[in-house]
Amino acid sequence: MTINKIFKYSQPAPSLKPYIYITPSIGRVRNALLLFLVPQLVMLFITHTYSALFVILAAVLASIGAEILSLLYHEEKGIEIMSPLVQGIITGMLFPQTFSPIVAFVLTLFVMTLGKYFFGGFASSWITVPALTIVVAYVLNINAFPAIPLSLEDLQSRNAALVLIQNGSIPMLEVDPAITGFFNRTVFKLFGIVVPDGYVSLFWDNGSLIPAFRFNFITLISSIVLIASDMVDFVIPFIFIVLYSLLVRLIGPLVIHGVPMQGDMILALMTSGTLFSSLYLLQWYGTVPISRAGKCVYAVIAAILAFLIMGYGMSSAGYACVILLMNIISTVIQGIESQNVRKKIETVLVPRINSFQEAGNV
């Protein structure tokens, strides 16, 4: 056998994809987020919530308009449509469906245009612009954002979410009793638990006037798939959800003089957009720390702030305020991270490089 034949059979075939990525690109993550936002838009159409779709459309058009204005200002050519599309949909879903589409368009266009000018583009801004837009809208028109119809006495009870179901605030599904009965006869029976009717409806569609708060089942499935496919880092949302739920469960009753250690975690997670915002806003591009320790600190502080601001999930814009506060806190955490990296370079990497250079000169 000749040398050429030996070389031919011993070498692997050249790969058409020679690059290996540690994490998915921003483009892939953005497209994945868009893909999982579509079912929520479809559900709004199926439930005939056309007013919400008009508000979302207004926010999308405003987001694209802000992108065009930014390109004109910087005298750049070519528009990238996907990023403003995702940003616009998320912003629109955080508006109440009763909000005026015209006002939503003007407000979103104004905030996003200024945001791009002062803070940077989609992946480079240190401010979560959708959250900023909602906070501005809330300050300008507080009455447009709905309040959850629960009194302090209701919150002091053991199952505040059940009160919300029984007073008719949650639209009941026709299949709710059948599904609940099935789980009571099978899964819950093993633990000696009987779940009343209504929780399936609460989990599927809580009927909130804010679209991002409604379809928690779709949001939960989206979270599982995105985390499992490494499109979303699990550290921050996992720590946040667990700690926030524990604070509601254990500390919440102490604050409102309720049943000790019986705070309603289901109410907190299902009514204030906690799941949606944890997936789509809490880890906005450029606004979170890089190191694992920094992410853990970020998640812990976010959970504490969420409990202090949203409590049992009774706020319709509280999460947006939490996000903006975390944007500021994150810059401090990232500054500490930068100092640690610089210190490590000076004390570890530079001496090693110098030792190699000295060894090469010998």
N, C-alpha and C positions, 0 to 999 in steps of 0.2 A: 504494500500500500504506500502510495506516495505521500510526501509531506503535505501537499495540498488537500488530499483526501482526508488525512488525519485531522488537519485543521478544520476541514468542513464538517466532519462528524462530531468533533469535540466542542465546537463553539455553539452556544445557544442562538436561536434565530433572533434577528433584530426585532425589537418591540416597536410598534407604531405609537405606543404611549409610554415614552421613557420617563415621564415625570411622576413623582409620588408626592401627594399633598398630605400634610399633617392634619389640616382641617379643610372643610369645604370652602370654596370661594364665596365671596359676598354675593356674587351673581346667582350661584346655585341656592344659597340659603334664601335669598330674596324671592326667587322663583318658587321655592318650596312653600314659603309663607303665603305667597299669592295663591298657590294651589289649594291650601287649606282654608283660605278665606272664602273661596268660591262657594263651598257648601253652605256657609252662613248666609251669603247673599241669596242663594237658591231658596233657603228656608224662609227668608223674608218675603220672597216672591210667592212661595207656596202658601204662606199664611196671609197673603194679601196685604202685607205691610208696605204699601207702595210709598207712603209718605217718608218712611225711613230710607227707601231706595233713592228717592229724589234728593234727600239731604246728603247721602253718600255720594251720589253723582255730582252734586255741587262741590263737595270737598275734593273729589278726584279732579274735576276740571280746574279748580283753584290751585291744586298741587301741581298740575301740569303747567298751568299758567305761570306759577312762580318759578318753575324750572326754565321756562322760555325767557322770562324776564331776566333771570340770572345769566343765561347764556348771552343774551343781548348786551347786558352790562359788561360782561367779560369779553365780548366780541369773539365768542366761540361759535363753531358751526357743529350742527348735528345734535339732536336731542335724544337722550336716553329715557325711554318711556316707562320702563318697568319700575324703577325706583320711585318716581313720583306717583305711579299708580298704586303701589303698595302703601305708601305713606298716606295717600289720599283716602284709600278705603279704610285704613285703621282709624284715621282722624274722623271720617264721616260716621263710623260705627260708634264712636264715643259721644257723638251729639245725640240729644233726645230726638225722637222721630217727630216731635211737635215743633222742633226748631224751624224757623223760616229758611228754606233753601237759599234764598237770595242773601240773607244775612250770613248764613254759613259760608257761602261762596266768598263774599267780600272779606269776612273775618279771616278765613283760612288763607286767602290770597295775601292779605296784608301781613299776617304773622309769619307765614312761610317765606315770603319775599324778604322780610327783615331778618328772619332767621338765617337764610342763606347768606345774606350780606354780612351779618355780624358773627355768626357762629360756624358757617361752613355748609358744605353739601350733605347729602344723604348719609354717607359713611364717615364723614370727618367732623361732624358737629358734636360738641360736648353737651349740647342741650337736646333733649328729646322733644322735637318740635310738635308732634301731635299732642303731647301732654301740655305743652305751653299754650297751644291753641285752645284746648278745652278749658284751661284755667282762666285764660282771658275771657272766653265766652261766659264762663260761670260768674266772673266778677262783674261783667257788663249786664248779665241778665240771670240773676240767681233763681228767679221764679220759674224760668224755663226748665230747670233741672228738677226732676220729680223727687219727692221724699217717700220713703217706705212707710206705709201706714201701720206703724207699730208704736204703742205707747210704752212708757217706762215699765208699767205693770206687766205688759206682755213680755218685755225683755227679761224681766225678773223670773218668769216662769222657766220650767225646765226645757220645754220645747217651743221656743219662740217661732221657729219656722212653721210648726204645725198651726199656730195661731194665724199666721199669714195665709196658710192654705185654707183654713176653716172660715176665714172672713171673706173668702171669694176673690182675694187678690191674685191668686194663681189660677190660670185657666186650666180646668181639668180635662185630661185626655179621656176619650171613651174607653180606651184599653187599659187605663190606669188600674182599676180594680182587678182586672184579670192578671196583669203582670205582677201586681203587688201580692195577690193571693198565691200565685205560683211560687214566688220567692219565699213567702211565709211558710208554705207547705214543704219546701225543699231546703234551701240554703239556711234561712234564718231559724228554721226549726231546730237545726243542729246546735244552735247557740242559745236556744230558748228565747228568741226575740220575735216579737210581732210588730211589724211596721204598719202604721195606718195608711189608708189611701191618700194619695196626693203627692208623695215624695217623688214618684216617678215623673209626674208632671212638672214638679219643681226642677228636677234634674234635666228634663228634656227641654222645656221652654217655660221660663218663669214669668213670661209676659211683660217684662220690663219695657218701659218706653225708650230705653237706651239699648240699641241692637247688640252692642258688645256684651251686655250683661245676660242675654237671653238663653242662648243655646250652649249650656255648660257641657252637655254630653259631647257635642261636636268638638268643643274646645279641648276637653279632656282627651279624646281620641287623637286629636291633632297633636297634642303635647306628647303623648306616648310615641307616636310614629316619628315625630321630628327629633325627639331625644334619642330614640333607638337607632335612628339613621345618622346620628352625630351632626344633625343640622342645627341643633340647639344644645348648649351645654346644660347638663342637668344640675350642676352644683347650686347655682343661685336659686332657681325656682324651687328645688327640693328643700333646701334649708329654709327658704322664706315661707313656703306653705306649711311646713311642719312647725316651725317656731311660732308663726302667726296663729295657727290653729291652737297650739298649746296655750298661748297667751289668752286667747279668747275663752278657752275651756277653763283655765285655772285662775287667771287674774281677773277676767271680765266680771264674774259674779261678785267679786270683792268690791269692785268699783261702783256697781249699781245695786248692791245689797240683794243679790239674787241667791239662788240655790248654790251653796259652795261647790266648787269644782264641777259645775254642770253648765258652763257656757255653751251656747249653741254654735258649734263649729260649722254645721251644715248651712245655717243662715249666713254666717260670715263668708263662706266660700261660694255660695250660690247666688247672692243677691247684689253684690257691689262690683261685679266685674273682676273679681280677684283672680280667677283662673285665666281669663282673657288677657288681662294686663300683665300677669306674671309671664305669659308666653310671648306676647307681642311687644311689650313696652319695657319691662324690667331690665332686659339685656339689649337695649337699643345700641346700634353700632357706634363705637367710639365713646360710650358713656360708662363702661364698666372696667374694673381693674383687670389686669392681665394674669397675675399670679394666682395660684389656688388659694393662698392665705388671704390675699386681697379680696377675692370673690366671696370667701366665707364671711369676712368682716362686713363686706357690702351687704350680703344677704341678711345677716343678723340685724344690722342697723335698719335696713328697709323693713324688716318684720316688726321691729319695735315701733318705728314711726307709723307703720300702717295700723298697728293696734291703737296708738295714741290718737291718730287722726280719724280713722274709719271705725274704730271700735268693733261692733258686731257686724260691720258691713252696711251701715245705715246711710252712707254718703254716696251721692251720685257723681261727685267729682273729686272725692278725697284721694283716690288712687293717683290721679293726675298730679295732685299736690305732692304726694309721696315721691313720685318719679322726679319732679323738679328738685325737690330737696336732696334726693339721692344723686342727681347730676352734680350738685355743688359738693356734696360729701365725697363723691367719687373722685373729683379732681384732687382732693387732699390725699386720698388713698393712693392714687396714681403717682402723685408727687413723691410720696414715701417710697413707692416701688422704684421710681427712677433713681432716688438717692441710694437705695439698697443695691441696685444694679451697678451704679457708678462706683460704689464702695467695693463691690465684689470684683469689678474690673481692675480697680487700682490695687487691691490687696491680694488678689489671686491670679487673675489672668496676666497682668503686666509682669509680675515677677517670673511667671512661667515662661513668658516670651523672652524675657531677658536671659533666663538661664539657658534656653535653647540657643540664643544668639552667642552667648559666651562659650557654649559647648562647640558650636560650629567654628568659632575662631581659634579654638585650641588645635 
